[in-house]
């Protein structure tokens, strides 16, 4: 389970999020090395008593500070492009779910697995149970099977929204009149929290996303139960 109150990134629950965390560490290390070099250079220049008033030409230095940044940009760009292609890869999803953003709740529709549709409203604070998170819990969680490719079709009914779950590395805009697509695989059972990350109106912060990952047999029991109760 990912706790939204922890500092930094939440624990990765999908392969894409693991790749994003690795890329973040990779880029941050490069930034750290560059910052260290610049700080060292500034310190040396400020503390040395050596001066040269006739420095008119330095081709070697020009070459270094032109070529070195280009190499650094390539080292950053290549893994970034790789992750972008991985995020767009769609390979035989097991379940397709359509999510529609409304002011201010989400509705879900399992179009090709079962004729199942329901709405997910934020749970009011005065009805929360012990262990539930304020402003993050919903009355109907989105339950999906573990270790299964999931395709999300995301749209909106009124204004711009954004379906975001940090632990899964998913952040896709919900645009009225447009159907956006994203995919992910959850690697372990758990409950993962997110929120609409687009400023969509007065109650923008009151339309959370809760994804519950369960084994396939539990998912099938849940879907049958929802079909009987909706």
C-alpha positions in Angstrom: 0.0 0.0 0.0 1.3 3.4 -0.9 1.0 6.1 1.8 0.3 9.5 0.2 1.8 11.4 3.2 5.3 10.0 2.7 8.1 12.3 1.4 9.3 12.0 -2.1 8.0 9.5 -4.6 5.7 6.7 -3.6 6.9 3.2 -3.9 6.6 1.9 -7.5 3.8 -0.5 -8.1 4.2 -0.9 -11.9 7.1 -1.5 -14.3 6.7 2.0 -15.8 6.9 3.7 -12.4 10.1 1.7 -11.7 11.6 3.0 -14.9 10.6 6.5 -14.1 12.3 6.3 -10.7 15.5 4.9 -12.3 15.5 7.8 -14.8 14.9 10.3 -12.0 17.9 9.0 -10.1 20.0 8.9 -13.3 19.2 12.5 -14.1 19.6 13.7 -10.6 23.1 12.2 -10.4 24.1 14.1 -13.5 22.7 17.3 -12.1 24.6 16.8 -8.9 27.9 16.2 -10.7 27.3 19.4 -12.9 26.5 21.4 -9.8 29.6 20.1 -8.0 31.8 21.0 -10.9 30.3 24.5 -11.2 30.7 25.1 -7.5 34.3 23.9 -7.5 35.1 26.2 -10.4 33.5 29.2 -8.8 35.4 28.5 -5.6 38.7 28.2 -7.4 38.1 31.4 -9.3 37.1 33.4 -6.3 40.0 32.2 -4.1 43.0 32.2 -6.5 45.4 35.1 -6.7 46.5 34.3 -10.2 45.3 36.6 -12.9 45.8 36.9 -16.7 44.7 40.1 -18.4 45.6 39.0 -21.9 43.4 35.9 -22.3 42.1 36.5 -25.9 41.8 33.0 -27.3 41.0 29.6 -25.7 39.9 27.1 -28.4 40.3 24.1 -26.1 37.9 25.6 -23.5 35.4 26.5 -26.2 35.4 23.0 -27.6 35.0 21.5 -24.1 32.0 23.6 -23.0 30.3 23.0 -26.4 30.8 19.3 -26.8 30.4 18.2 -23.2 26.9 19.7 -22.7 25.8 18.0 -26.0 27.0 14.6 -24.7 25.2 15.2 -21.4 22.0 16.0 -23.3 22.3 12.7 -25.3 22.9 10.7 -22.1 19.7 12.2 -20.6 17.6 12.0 -23.8 18.1 8.4 -24.8 16.6 6.8 -21.6 13.9 9.5 -21.7 12.8 8.5 -25.2 12.9 4.9 -24.3 10.5 5.4 -21.4 8.2 7.5 -23.6 8.0 4.6 -26.1 7.3 2.1 -23.3 4.5 4.3 -21.9 2.8 4.3 -25.3 3.2 0.6 -25.9 -0.1 -1.3 -26.0 0.2 -5.1 -26.1 -3.0 -7.1 -25.9 -4.6 -5.6 -22.7 -6.6 -8.1 -20.6 -9.1 -5.5 -19.4 -10.2 -2.2 -20.9 -11.7 0.4 -18.6 -13.2 3.7 -19.6 -12.9 6.5 -17.0 -14.9 9.7 -17.4 -14.3 12.8 -15.3 -17.3 14.8 -14.0 -17.5 17.8 -11.7 -16.6 16.3 -9.3 -16.4 12.5 -9.4 -15.2 9.7 -11.7 -17.3 7.2 -13.5 -15.9 3.8 -14.7 -17.1 1.4 -17.4 -15.8 -2.1 -18.0 -16.7 -2.2 -21.7 -15.2 -5.5 -22.9 -15.0 -7.6 -19.8 -18.4 -7.3 -18.3 -21.2 -4.8 -18.9 -20.3 -3.0 -15.6 -20.5 0.7 -14.9 -20.4 2.7 -11.6 -19.5 6.1 -10.2 -16.9 6.8 -7.6 -17.6 9.7 -5.2 -15.3 10.9 -2.4 -16.2 9.5 1.0 -17.3 12.3 3.4 -15.0 12.9 6.3 -17.7 12.1 8.9 -18.2 8.6 7.4 -14.6 7.5 7.2 -13.6 4.3 8.9 -10.4 3.7 10.9 -7.4 3.5 8.5 -9.0 5.4 5.7 -7.5 8.6 4.3 -9.4 11.9 4.5 -10.1 13.4 1.0 -8.6 10.3 -0.7 -11.2 7.5 0.0 -14.1 6.8 -2.4 -17.3 4.8 -2.0 -16.6 2.5 -5.0 -13.0 1.6 -5.6 -11.7 0.7 -9.0 -10.8 -3.0 -8.6 -8.5 -4.5 -11.2 -6.5 -7.8 -11.4 -2.9 -8.0 -10.5 -0.2 -8.6 -13.1 -2.7 -8.0 -16.0 -2.2 -5.4 -18.7 -4.8 -2.7 -18.2 -5.9 -0.2 -20.8 -7.5 3.0 -19.6 -9.6 5.1 -21.9 -10.0 8.5 -20.3 -12.3 11.3 -21.2 -14.4 14.1 -19.5 -18.0 15.1 -19.5 -17.7 18.8 -18.7 -14.2 20.4 -18.2 -10.6 19.3 -18.1 -9.7 16.7 -15.5 -6.6 14.5 -15.1 -6.6 10.8 -14.0 -3.5 10.4 -11.9 -2.1 7.6 -9.7 1.5 8.3 -8.7 2.4 4.8 -7.6 1.5 3.5 -11.1 3.3 6.2 -13.0 0.0 7.3 -14.6 -1.1 10.9 -15.3 -3.4 11.3 -18.3 -5.6 14.3 -19.1 -9.4 13.8 -19.4 -10.5 16.1 -22.2 -14.1 16.7 -23.2 -14.7 15.3 -26.7 -11.4 13.4 -26.8 -10.5 9.9 -25.8 -7.0 9.6 -24.3 -5.4 6.2 -23.7 -2.9 4.9 -21.2 -1.8 1.5 -20.1 -0.2 0.0 -17.0 0.4 -3.3 -15.1 0.2 -3.5 -11.4 2.9 -5.9 -10.1 1.5 -6.6 -6.6 -1.8 -6.4 -4.7 -2.5 -3.2 -2.8 -4.5 0.0 -2.6 -3.2 2.9 -4.6 -4.4 6.5 -4.2 -4.4 9.4 -6.6 -6.3 12.6 -7.3 -7.4 14.8 -10.2 -4.3 16.8 -11.0 -6.0 19.4 -13.3 -7.6 22.5 -11.8 -11.1 21.7 -12.8 -13.2 24.0 -10.5 -14.2 24.8 -7.0 -14.1 21.1 -5.8 -11.0 20.1 -7.8 -9.4 18.6 -4.7 -12.5 16.4 -3.9 -12.4 13.9 -6.7 -9.9 11.2 -5.7 -8.9 8.1 -7.5 -8.6 4.8 -5.6 -7.3 1.7 -7.4 -7.4 -1.7 -5.6 -5.3 -4.5 -7.1 -6.4 -8.0 -6.3 -5.7 -11.5 -7.7 -7.8 -12.5 -10.7 -10.2 -14.8 -8.7 -11.0 -12.0 -6.3 -11.5 -9.5 -9.2 -14.0 -11.9 -10.8 -16.0 -12.2 -7.5 -16.0 -8.4 -7.2 -17.2 -7.9 -10.7 -20.1 -10.4 -10.2 -21.0 -8.7 -6.9 -21.0 -5.2 -8.6 -23.2 -6.5 -11.4 -25.8 -7.8 -8.9 -25.8 -4.6 -6.8 -25.8 -2.0 -9.7 
